[in-house]
Amino acid sequence: MDCQRCHGFMVTEHFEDIFVGAGPTRAAGWRCVNCGELYDALVLSHRIHQHSQPSVENGID
């Protein structure tokens, strides 16, 4: 997998929620060894949701 930001090499990473909340406390994802960009299910779902929303800056309602 290549990083979308810098096209660098991605490695698997395991994250832990230190503020044990209502959701899962451990998650797996990807981290770029070049720029440090992180990808996991939550980040990707937010980015997909953000891109599907109309942009107010462009005057689209």
N, C-alpha and C positions, 0 to 999 in steps of 0.2 A: 504494500500500500504506500502511495506517495502522499506527502503533505500537500494540502490544497493551497497553503500560503506560500511555501518556498520550494515545493517539490522535493523535499528531503526525505530521508529514510524514516519510516515510522516503526516503533516497537510497541509491543503490548505493555500495558501499565495497569496496575491494580490500585484503586483508590479506596480510602476509608473515610467515612464521615465521622469526624471527631465530635460533632455536635449531635450525637445520636438522636435523630428526629423521628418523625412518623414513618419515613420511608426506609428503604434498605440501607444498611450501614456499609456495605461493600459493593463496589462496582468495578467492572473491567472496561478498559478503553484503549486508546492509542495515544502515544506521545511522539512528537518529532524530535529526533536527536539533534537537528540543526537549529531550529528556531524555538522549540519548546511548546509549540501549538498542541493543545489537548483536544481529543475527540472522545466522547462517550455517548451513550444513548440519549442522555438528557440534553447535552450540548447540540447534538444533531437534530433532535426534535424541535428545539427552540429555533434553530437556524431555518429549518424547513417551514415552521409556522411563521417566522418573521418574513421570509421571502414570499409567502402566500398572501400576506396582508397588503392591501393597497397602500401606496405611499402618500402621505399627507403633503410631503414636500413637493411632489410633482403636481399637486392640485387634483389628484384622483380621489374621489370619495367612494 
